[in-house]
Amino acid sequence: MRFYLMPGVGHGTGPFHPAIDSLSALDHWVESGAAPETLQMSDLNTAKLGRTRPLCRYPAWPKFVGGNVTDVASFSCVDR
């Protein structure tokens, strides 16, 4: 079992309007036996379209490590 927090979503009314391909992640998990450590969330909010963030496996949290703040590669999953 895996649990992923969605920072900024706020019960669906936060600054993020998430889009996640969880079905492909689940399919890959079932087919390969490799559970995902992180997933990727894309923002559908028209003001921030294209912004991406990692969804880290709990209890980890995405920490900005430098670079473009709209790019998933600028974040690292770290324990709180």
C-alpha positions as CSV (number, residue, x, y, z in Angstrom):
1,M,0.0,0.0,0.0
2,R,1.2,3.5,-0.8
3,F,0.0,6.9,0.4
4,Y,0.9,10.2,-1.4
5,L,0.1,13.7,-0.2
6,M,-0.8,16.3,-2.7
7,P,0.7,19.6,-1.5
8,G,-1.3,22.7,-2.5
9,V,-4.5,20.8,-3.5
10,G,-6.5,21.7,-0.4
11,H,-9.4,19.3,-0.8
12,G,-9.7,20.2,-4.4
13,T,-9.9,23.9,-4.0
14,G,-6.3,24.9,-3.5
15,P,-3.9,26.6,-5.9
16,F,-3.3,23.3,-7.7
17,H,-5.8,21.6,-10.0
18,P,-4.1,18.2,-10.2
19,A,-3.8,15.9,-13.1
20,I,-2.2,12.5,-12.3
21,D,-1.9,9.4,-14.5
22,S,-2.5,7.1,-11.5
23,L,-3.9,4.3,-13.7
24,S,-0.6,4.0,-15.7
25,A,1.3,3.9,-12.4
26,L,-1.0,1.2,-11.1
27,D,-0.7,-0.8,-14.3
28,H,3.1,-0.6,-14.2
29,W,3.1,-1.7,-10.6
30,V,0.9,-4.7,-11.3
31,E,2.7,-5.7,-14.5
32,S,6.3,-5.2,-13.3
33,G,5.9,-5.7,-9.5
34,A,7.7,-2.4,-8.9
35,A,5.7,-0.1,-6.7
36,P,6.3,3.6,-7.4
37,E,8.2,5.7,-4.9
38,T,7.0,9.0,-6.5
39,L,4.3,10.1,-8.9
40,Q,4.1,13.3,-10.9
41,M,1.3,15.8,-10.7
42,S,0.6,18.3,-13.4
43,D,-1.3,21.5,-12.7
44,L,-4.4,22.2,-14.8
45,N,-5.0,25.6,-13.2
46,T,-5.1,28.0,-16.2
47,A,-3.0,30.6,-14.3
48,K,-0.2,28.1,-13.8
49,L,-0.7,25.6,-16.6
50,G,2.2,23.2,-17.0
51,R,3.5,23.4,-13.4
52,T,4.6,20.0,-12.2
53,R,5.3,18.6,-8.7
54,P,6.3,15.2,-7.4
55,L,3.9,13.3,-5.3
56,C,6.2,11.7,-2.7
57,R,5.5,8.5,-0.8
58,Y,4.4,9.4,2.7
59,P,6.1,10.5,5.0
60,A,8.4,12.2,2.5
61,W,7.6,15.7,1.2
62,P,8.6,17.6,-1.9
63,K,11.4,20.0,-1.1
64,F,12.6,22.7,-3.6
65,V,16.2,22.1,-4.3
66,G,16.8,24.8,-7.0
67,G,16.0,25.5,-10.6
68,N,12.7,26.3,-12.3
69,V,9.9,26.3,-9.6
70,T,7.4,25.0,-12.2
71,D,9.5,21.9,-13.0
72,V,9.2,18.6,-11.1
73,A,13.0,18.1,-11.5
74,S,13.5,21.1,-9.2
75,F,12.1,19.1,-6.2
76,S,13.4,16.2,-4.2
77,C,11.3,14.0,-1.9
78,V,12.7,14.3,1.6
79,D,11.6,13.1,5.0
80,R,10.0,15.8,7.0
